[in-house]
């Protein structure tokens, strides 16, 4: 991708997260959970992975 001037990083972060219950609750939704080594939230880890493709100055979450 050579022209990233009109590109946006879209990160899907919604839903009820019933498969992660009881870790995921209404006060701590699944995208904010820190799972596995490194203890970054799923949302932060996804943003970091996508930053290699597009600048994250205009992410849509």
N, C-alpha and C positions, 0 to 999 in steps of 0.2 A: 504494500500500500504506500504510494508515494505522496499523495495529497491528503493530509489529515486535518486540513483546515475546517472541514464541515463534518467531520466524524465525531461521534460521541461514544463513550463507553457506557453500555447499558448493563447494569447489574441487577438481576432479578433477586429480590429479597423480600418475599411476602409469603403468606399462607399461615395456616394454624400450627404447623410443625407437630402434628400428633405423633409421628413416629419417634420423635426425640423426647417425648414425655417420659419421665418426670424432669429431665434436665431442662427442657424448654418449657417455659411458662409464659403467661401473658406479661409478666414483669421482666422476663429475660427471653426474648424470641430467639429462634434458631440462628439467624444470621449474626447475632451478638455472642454466641457461645464460642468459647475458646476450647477446641478439641485437639488432642494429639500433641506431638512434640512441637515446641516453639510457642505454644499457648497464645497464638494470635486468634482473634475472632474469625469466623468464617467469612464475614464481610471484609475485614481487613486483608485477609489472605487472598480473596478474589480480586480486590482492588490492586494489590501488589502484582498479581499475575498479569492483569490486564494493562498495567502501566508499561510493560515492555512493548505493547502493540500501539498504544495511544497515550498521549499525555493526559493525565487525570485532572486537567484544569476544569473540565466540564463533565463530570460523571453524572449519569442519571441512575438513581437507585430507587 
